[in-house]
């Protein structure tokens, strides 16, 4: 579920979000609409059951009034629990900004059913936080982890940015050391390279020469700092940009990388479903296909248009892409190669009804001679030393 509101747009942000203070009466309308969309999505949710994860992202979900966020959590938790095949506790993540959470509020979210917190930190360096336009301090970020522990969270992730203006290997080491020095460091770290998105304040400042960012070589060095520090601390790199302590890999994101089914709710939310489910109307039955095509669809990015459509009983969908078996298989290879486990080409062929391994394996063997991939039977994975240039291999899957 996408929450399209935040406290203030960060200088680098290109996500679909707007400051809560500017939203006016749109927040109650959004909440009504997203609840209605969830009700109408019930047949699709039942179709992908059992549900393994729920993720509320943004924007900044925790900038919503706590009572409203609790209501969304309860509604989603109930929907997931009522889906067929539900067993045990599913992973339920909410994204949070350190400036918008408190120990009491986190305790209420934990009691409502949230069991994983993803805290957007980006840096603990005051100058880097300022140039990125973050609304929190380093002290608030570290306190957020402690408050989450006190609230009962046993699974915490932090997001970091690599390549921020002025960032150096030493400043990044200090940021990492700050978290690793906590009594209980976060179980998960996501470290993403900064993308200068067209039209954002930071991109304009860089293009005008007012701000400089680390170049590709310097950003690679920053990435190596993260890999080294987290590896020493016991984290495993299980995807190009994601690191986890044992058993704390993000179930939700692994679902994306493994080509799983998912339903997206809210403005700009994306879904990935077999065509039989993607075309399922409320009250109708899913058609059966021996080897279905797949559909990627996305909702309108305008929150106002989203609300209007849903409340008018129209679909908020703004576009879709139908993938035949081979296109779906190639997507799964491309996404799966981002993970440390890689992909089993025979398994993907069996799932999609393709013979992709026949055309891809010669390319992969060529990459193996270049020490870019490792091959074990039909399983292919990016070599650890080649993670930084994994795109050279990923493009092979799309040829």
N, C-alpha and C positions, 0 to 999 in steps of 0.2 A: 504494500500500500504506500502510495506516494503522498506525502504531506508537502504542499507547495508553498510553505511559509517559513520564514526565518526571522532572526532579529535584525540582521543587516546583511546585504549582499557583500560577500567577500570580493576582493579586487580581482581574483582569478576565476570566479564562479560563472559557469555557463549553464548551470542546472536550471530547471524550470522551478523558480521560486521567487517570492517577493517579500519584502519586509512586512511583518505582521501589522505594524503600525499603519501601513498604507492600505491594508486590506479592507478596512471598514467592516461593513456588514457581510462581506464575502465569506468569512470564516463559518458562521452558522450555516450558510447555504451550502458550503463545501461539505461540512459534516453530514448534513442531511443527504446530499447527493451520494457521497461515498458509501453511506450505510445502505442506500437504495441499490447502488451498483452491486454491493456485496450480496444482497438478497437475490438479485437477478442472476448473479454468477453462480448460485448454488449448484445448478446442474453440472457446470464445468468443474467445480470444486469436487463434487462427488465423483466425476469422471476420472480425476487424476489421483484420487485417494489410493492408499493412505497418505495423508499429508505428513511430510517430514519436517517442514520448517515454515515459519511466518516471519516476515521482515517488514518493519515500518521504517521507511527512510524518507529523505527529503532533499532539499530544505532542512528544517530542523524540527522534527516531531515534538521535541521537548519544549518548544516555544509556545505550543498550544496550552490553553488553560488545562490544568492537571485533570480536572474532572472530565473534560472532553477527551483527553488522551486515554484516560482510564476506560472510558466508554468504548473507544475504538478497540483497545486491547481486549476487553471482555467480549466484544462482538466477534472479533477475529478468532479468539481462543475457542469460543463456543462453536463457530463454524467449522474450525479444524477438528475439534473433538467429535463433532457429530458426523463427520465424513466416514464412510465405510472403512473398516480395517484399522482404525486408530488404536495404537497401542503405546502405552508408556507416555513419557513427557517428550514433546517435540521441542526443537530449538525455536525459541521465540525472541527475536532481536529487535531492539529499538535503537535508532541512532540518537545521539545526544551531543549537545554543545556544552562544554564545562560551565559556561556562563548562565545556562538555563536549567540547571538541576540543583537539587538540594537533597540532603540525606533523608528528610521526611518524605519528599516527593518520590525518591527512588524506592523507598520502602513500600509506598503505595503501589508503584508499578510492579514491584516484585510480587506483592500479594495478588495483584491482578492477573499474573501469569507470565510476565516477562522474565526470562531466565538468562538472557544474554544482552549485554550493553556494548554498543559500538560508539566510542567517544572520539569525536573529531578534534584532534589536538593540533596536528600539522607540525608544530615546533614548540620547544620550550625556550627559544631565544627571543627576548623581548623585541629586538629590532626586526627579526624575521616575522614575528606575529604582527607587528605594526604594518609592515609593507604588504603583507598578505591581506590585511584588513580584518583580521580576526577580532572578535569582541571579548575574548577571554585573556587572562594572564597565564603565565607559566604556573604560578601558585594555584590558581583555580583548576588547572588541568591535573596537577598532581593530587589536589584535594578531591577531585571528582572520583579518582580511582579509590581513594580511601573511603569516601562516602558510599560508593557503590558496594565495597566490601562490607561496611557496617550495615548496609541495607539488605545484605544476604546474597549478593551476586557472586557466583563462583566461576563465571565465564565472562571475561571482559576483554574487549579488543580496543586498540587505539590506532588511529590513522595518522600517518606522518607523510609529509611532502618532501620530496627530494628535488633540489634545484631551485629553491626559493632565492629571491634576490639577496645577495650577501651571504648566502649559506656557504660554509666551508666544512671540510672534514672534521675539524676540531669542534665547530659549533654543533654539528650533527652528533659527534661522539658525546658531547655534554647532554644533548637531548636524550639520547639513548641511555646514558648513565643515570639520568634523573629517574627514568622509569624502572630501570633494572635495580636501582638502589631501594625501591619501595619494599616494605616488609613482604608484600605479595605482589610481584610484578604482574602486569596483564598477561593473560594466557595466549593472546593473539596480537600480532602487529601487522598492519597493512602499510606498506611503504610505496607510495606512488610517485612517479616522476611528474613534475609540474608540466602541464600542457597549457600553452598560451592560446586560449580560445579567442577567435576573432571577435572583436567588439567589446571585450571585457576591459575594465579600466587598466589592469596590469598589462594586457597586450598592447593597448594604445600607448602606455607610458614607455614600454620597451621599444616599440616601433618608432617613437619620437626621439629615442636616445636618452630619455630622462632616467631610465632604470636599466640596469644590466642584470642578466641572469647567468648562471653557470652554463658553459657550452656543453656539447654532448660528451666530450672527453672528461670534463670535470664532473658532470652528472654521473658518468660511469664510475668514477672514483668514489662518489658519495654512495652509490649503490653497493660497492664493494665494502665500504665501511659498515653498512647495515648488515650485510651477509656475515661479515667477520664477527661483529659484536654480538649479533643474535645467535649465531652458531655456538660461540663460546658460552653463551648463557643457557644453552640447551634447547633453543628453538630450531625446528626443522622448516626449511623452505619447501612448502608443498605446492606452491604455485609461484609464478615469476615474481609477484609483488607481495606475497603473503607468507607469513611465518607463524608457526604455532608450537606450543608445548604439546607433549604427547596426548593425543586424543582430543585436542581442542581445535581441530580444523573447522572452518565455517561450513556447516552442512548446507546452508542456503546457497552460498557461492559455488560449492562443489556441484550442486544441482545444475547451475548454469553451465559450468565447464564440462559436465558429463552429458550435456544435451538433454536434460530432463524436461518434464512438463511443468509449466508454471502459469499462474493466472495473475495478471497485474491489475490493480485497482487505483483509480485516481488519475489526475491530469498527467499526460505523457507516460503513463505506465505501459509496459510492454508485456505481452503474453506469448507463450510458445506451446502449441498444442497440436495434436493430430487433427486433420481437417474435420473428422467426424465430431470432435468436441468443439472446435473453433467455430463451427456453424450451428452449434446447438442453441436453439431458442428456448426460452423459458417454457417448461411444460412438455417439450418434445423429447423424443428418445434418441439416443445416439445411434447413428448408423454404424454398421460394422464393415470394415474394409480389411481384406487379407493383408495388404501392405499399404497403410495409409500414407498420403502425402501429409506434409506438415505446414503449419501456418504460423508465421510471426506477425503479430498485429500490435498496434499501438494506439493509445487514446490521444485525443486532441491535447495539444500543449497549453492551450488557453484555459485557465481555471474558470473564467466566466463562461466560456463556451461549453466546457465540461459540465458545469452546473446546469446550464440551460438545457442541454441535450438530455441529461439523465432525468431531470425533473419533468421533462416533456415526454418521458418514456421512450426516448430515442436512444440508439446506441451511441456512446461517446467515442467509438472507434473512429480514428482519422485516417487509417491506412493499414494495409496488410500485404504480406508477401507470401505467396504459396511456394513451397519448396518440394520438388520431386524427390524421389528416393536418393538419387546421387547427390543433389545439392544438400540435402539434410545430412548425408553421410560425410560429405566434405566439411560441412560446418562442425560436425562432431569431432572430426580429426583436428581441425584447426583449434577449436576450443580446448580439447583434451590435451593437446601437446603443450599447452601452457602449464600443465600440472607436472609435478615431479614424477608421478606415476606414469605419465604418457598415455598412450592408447593401444588397444589391441585391435589391429585392423580386421582380423577375422571376426571378432565379436561385433564390430560395427557393421560389417557386411551382413552378418546373420540378422542383426536387429533391423537393418534398413532394406534388406533384400537386394544388395548391390554386390559388385565384384571389384570394389575400389582398390583392394589390396594388390590386385594384379598390376594396376597402373602406377600405384604409389610406391610400392616396395622398391622398384629399381631406383627411383629418385631418392628414397631414404637410404639405400645402400651407398649411393654416391655421397650423400651427406655424412654417412658413417666414415667414409674414407677421409673426409675433411674434419673428422672429430667433432662434428656438430650434433650428432645423435648417437644413441646407443640402441642396439637391436637385440632382442632376445626372443627368438621364434617370430611370432607375429606382433609382438609388443615393441613399440617404438617410443622412445622418450628423448627429450632434449638433453644433451650432455651437460652436466653441472657447469662446466667452464664456458658453455655457450649460451647460458640463459640470457645474457645481455644482448645477444644478437639472434635471439630465437626467431625474430621475424623472417630471417633468411630461410628458415625451415617452414614456418607457418604458411608462407605464400605458396609453397609446393602443394599444399593440400587444396588450394583453390585453382590450380591450373586446369 
